[in-house]
Amino acid sequence: MSHQSRHSRHSDQLLLPLPGGGTGRRYPAEQNRSRVLEVAHTRLVVVGLCFMLAFCAVIARLVDLAAGSDPNLGIRLAASAPWEAARGDIVDRNDVLLATSLPTRSLYADPRDVIDPEHTADRLVELFPELDRPQLLARLSGSGRFVWVRRHLTPREQHAVNRLGLPGIRFREDQQRVYPQGAVAAHVLGFTDIDSRGLAGVERHFDSTLADGESVRLCLDVRIQHIVREELAAAVREYRAIGAAGLVLDVTSGEVIAMVSLPDFDPNNRGRAGDDARFNRVTQGVYEMGSTVKLLTAAMALDSGAITLTGGYDASHPIRKGRHTIRDYHPQNRWLSVPEILVHSSNIAAAHMALDVGGAVQRMYLDQFGMLSTPTVELSEVGTPLVPGQWRDINIMTIGFGHGIAVSPLHLAQAVAAIANGGSFVPATVVARSHEDLQSRRVLSAETSRTMRALMRLNVLMGTGRRADAAGLRVGGKTGTAEKLVGGRYKRNARMSSFVGVFPIDNPRYAVLAILDEPQGNRSTHYFATGGWVAAPVVRAVAERIAPVLGIHPAETVRTAAPEATMPDGPERRRHLLLAGLRNAMADTEGWQLAPR
């Protein structure tokens, strides 16, 4: 065979070198390619196994961390998770926004990623001087993976932090609760903590509802709320009172149209408010309400048949019972009829009336009026009445004129609403209520309610409530003045002065209550600081301002002629005056013109 032919026959073979030199066995090219592919495949399998082992190691580490070796893992994971749904809004009866949540950004740090804690703390404190540097440095130097630095940054603040370019400093989505009306309805709304958990007021009572993103509609009218707050604040300034409480209540539905407690606070800056400002005097404070309770005593006496409208009691002398003496503030020193008892606000006669009613009946009516139980209003801050442990004669008498039992202003307003609305007790509510949800119980007969409305109007026409008389609005009501109990003893010249009124008295729509805490008389009041001088004018001013807003129009007033001035003073003149006043009061229960609701 020629040399050329041998070369051609072996041209598709490859000579492989041997370790000792020379050449080994020849392999075809196709076999060599197959072997290379096998080697590549083996290497891929090995690499894949390595990746799988590494992944398993990561999973094992995560499980280990979750088991407790890093307690901050859950917070860290939460920091990177989307923020939960926004808290629901709170609106008034006209859908005016009272509370809402705004999206914000909050600043946190991952200490393991903070390269220089000292430098980081210095730069952050320069930007936010209110931060405590030693505390911040300790947190940035910790071993955790998540620590808060500052909550709820403004866009400008967030931009400033970004410009610092600090490693380990990050942002997360957050939400901030805001109250657009400021302090106007603070005690009703309450407030939340920095994590939007309800801590007081409606925010706390409906915390779970709001947290689920559902809104709550209140029966408050922010327009009426503004008016009541302004008038109370003016009275506090004029009479140098330490506080005040005001309430407007729909007497038929129990809806709270306005509720004000002074001093108040701005829930947007609740941290600056003291305990006194956060205290709700309308629902949380319990006080001896004084002579306003005489309305309840007269109502239960008339309704139970203990006395008739033409009956009365001798108020010539103080009542002495053990170490207690019951006197009148303005003694008439004579027999007083039932209308005169309210007109002159006689403690002596009211005590006699309460004794005729009797302890068992008195307690029964007080319970039906809601005065012995905690109100069911949808607020967290609600006071429990203070009642006697034993219901003795002295307790019966003092309760008859508003001492010896301590209740909240809301208790009183609910009871007076029942007296005026036809005799049905309707629990107060701060939430908009449908007619189907209305619950009530009868306390008085309709006839007793009508008689009491006339007596309330008489007190404004002729009695201690004259300064509550708003032209054309036919306000009826009762004054109250009670010394404050401090440390178990009555504090001299420290009074709770009040007036509770209802208007229009012929077709009652609203009860208005005003209370001043420790007012001081001035020249305009001849230095008196009783309810008739300082609280009754507040109710008049409120009624005059809210009537147009609520669609109530003034009506013309027709008056029965009073006795001639030439008639000598004495029993006959007083009788004529009282009869004229009663005729006018009864006439004021007829012919009222109302705007459509």
HUCOR-V636636 format. One record per backbone hydrogen bond with DSSP energy under -1.0 kcal/mol. NH is the residue of the N-H (numbers start at 1). CO is the residue of the C=O. If there is no record, write none. Layout:
nh->[NH/NH]
co->[CO/CO]
This chain:
nh->[6/7/8/9/10/13/18/21/24/27/32/33/34/35/36/37/38/39/40/41/42/43/44/45/46/47/48/49/50/51/52/53/54/55/56/57/58/59/60/61/62/63/64/65/66/67/68/69/70/73/76/77/78/79/80/88/90/91/92/93/95/98/99/100/102/104/106/107/108/109/110/113/120/121/122/123/124/125/126/127/128/131/136/137/138/139/140/141/142/147/149/150/153/158/159/160/161/162/163/164/169/170/172/174/176/178/182/184/186/189/190/193/196/199/200/202/203/204/205/206/207/210/211/212/213/214/216/218/219/221/225/226/227/228/229/230/231/232/233/234/235/236/237/238/239/241/242/244/245/246/247/248/249/250/251/254/256/257/258/260/262/269/272/273/278/279/284/285/287/290/292/293/294/295/297/298/299/300/301/302/303/304/306/307/311/313/315/319/321/324/326/336/338/341/342/343/344/346/350/351/352/353/354/355/356/357/358/362/363/364/365/366/367/368/369/370/371/379/382/383/386/392/396/397/398/399/400/402/403/406/407/410/412/413/414/415/416/417/418/419/420/421/423/425/429/432/438/441/443/444/449/450/451/452/453/454/455/456/457/458/459/460/461/462/465/466/468/469/473/476/477/478/480/482/484/486/489/491/494/496/497/498/499/500/501/502/503/505/509/510/511/512/513/514/515/516/517/518/520/525/526/527/528/534/535/536/539/540/541/542/543/544/545/546/547/550/552/555/567/574/575/576/577/578/579/580/581/582/583/584/585/586/587/588/589/590/595]
co->[2/3/4/5/6/10/22/18/16/14/28/29/30/31/32/33/34/35/36/37/38/39/40/41/42/43/44/45/46/47/48/49/50/51/52/53/54/55/56/57/58/59/60/61/62/63/65/64/65/70/72/73/74/75/76/210/99/216/96/220/92/90/90/178/176/174/172/150/170/147/168/110/116/117/118/119/120/121/122/123/124/128/132/133/134/135/136/137/139/109/107/107/105/154/155/156/157/158/159/161/166/108/106/104/102/100/179/181/183/185/186/197/193/191/191/188/189/200/201/202/204/206/207/208/210/209/89/91/430/257/221/222/223/224/225/226/227/228/229/230/231/232/233/234/235/236/517/262/515/260/513/258/511/255/509/250/429/248/248/246/244/266/269/270/274/275/280/280/407/402/289/290/291/292/293/294/295/296/297/298/299/300/301/301/308/336/334/326/324/321/319/313/311/337/338/339/340/341/346/347/348/349/350/351/352/353/354/358/359/360/361/362/363/364/365/367/366/377/380/283/406/390/392/393/394/395/396/399/398/386/287/282/408/409/410/411/412/413/414/415/416/417/418/441/254/217/435/425/423/423/445/446/447/448/449/450/451/452/453/454/455/456/457/458/459/463/465/466/470/502/456/500/498/496/494/489/486/484/491/482/516/480/514/478/512/476/510/474/503/503/249/501/247/499/245/497/243/495/239/522/523/522/525/530/531/531/535/536/537/538/539/540/541/542/543/546/547/472/564/570/571/572/573/574/575/576/577/578/579/580/581/582/583/584/586/587/551]
